[in-house]
Amino acid sequence: MKRPTPNQNESPFGFDELFFSTTNNRGVITFGNDVFVRVSGYTRETLNGAPHSIIRHPDMPRAVFKLLWDTLLAGRPIAAYVKNLSANGSYYWVYAFVFPIKDGYLSIRMKPSSPIFSVVKELYTATLAIEEKEGMEGSVPFLLDQVQKAGFRDYTDFMIQAAFAEINALPDRDVERKSGSVGVIADISNISSKTSKDLKNCFKRVQDFQNINKSLVTTMEHLTSGFTQLKFNALNMTVAAAKFGEVASSLGVVAKEFSDLSEQIRTHLSGLEHFEQNLTETIQKCTLKIVSMDVQMMMVDFFIKESIQKSQHSENAFSDMLIVRDNFASLFRGNSHELTVEIKALAEQLSKISSQLADVKRFTTGLEVIRQIGAVESARVNEVKVTFVHYLEEMLRFINLLQSSNSSIQKAAQELNSHCDAIDHKVSSVAGHVDTLFEKAASLSPQTKELAI
């Protein structure tokens, strides 16, 4: 098939229109909804069985598709801004989510309009220029480097933030629900709207994870600094005790016991550093699942209503809907399950940390007892007392730091645990909602089709 010549015309579709397509493992199109067919400019017969590259625009850097396929072949979903080519040479931009499904892939697209989109268009132009000179060996690293320079941790962080920016820029989905829909249509709108709100609530809680994690990092940095200072203090105290000889020998023992017990505390708290790293990864995984579920619910809601409306003049509307029902339902259930698994794993880690913090609190009490013994011993000789008062004050400062840090970490753990419970509850409640929407749509008999919008 001859490729169309690109022109400067745009193939129009609305911000309220979503479209999707499915392909097999080789990227051959197996299905697309009506909006996809219309915007692409090809007939359904031409699209079905054609490679998805049929709509690839020459303005797109190959680096983007390299990232896309590497991620998909690793079994992970990905999202990207893509400029596509219609049959008549016109173009259309989308923000596309691509998910691995059984025997292939499912891609959901929406019309982009966020501020990020404007920046990406310029980035793609620059990436394409690099690619023409250096190939993908130069364009892929350039693209990823520019994403990080823009303030994103990595490409996954970028695509998540871009996804929410684009979702939030779409028209209010509650408008249709408030406009007087009745019967099954109203039920579908209500379920979709409620699910979206629940998922956004989960997203806000995951955002709180990030703030809590930042607080944990700061607390651990202060503790690390405190432990370092304590080592010097214990060493200096030991040296000073040796200078005084027998009269201050007990203070050398106090310094050693204080240092040894502090190291035990440090060992208990070392698990928090690993927890911080895990929490960062968990935040990203959970956020991606929540974004994916929200986009999938939006697409299902739109496609079902599109099918119901189409059923007024097409006998194949519901049969087309059933072709992809299992793909959407299994995707949504799978994301729900994986999100629940991540949250439960985080809750288990929090339980272990709470146990460690209880030990730290007990050890801190032991440090205070040792310090008080040191204060009593140093008070026996005035010269010794004058020399050691600074070391004992440093010990007290460290104990106070340890107590306040332990309290902060305990509070953070409790907040995280509360968020975990709330997210787990909401995700469990929405897990089967895609199945419910398809069931309600399938319940529409020919006699009830007049309910369609």
PyMOL commands that set and color helices and strands:
alter all, ss='L'
color gray80, all
select helices_A, chain A and resi 34-40+44-47+52-55+62-73+115-134+136-149+155-169+174-178+183-310+317-378+382-430+433-442+446-451
alter helices_A, ss='H'
color red, helices_A
select strands_A, chain A and resi 19-24+29-32+78-85+91-101+104-110
alter strands_A, ss='S'
color yellow, strands_A
deselect
rebuild
show_as cartoon
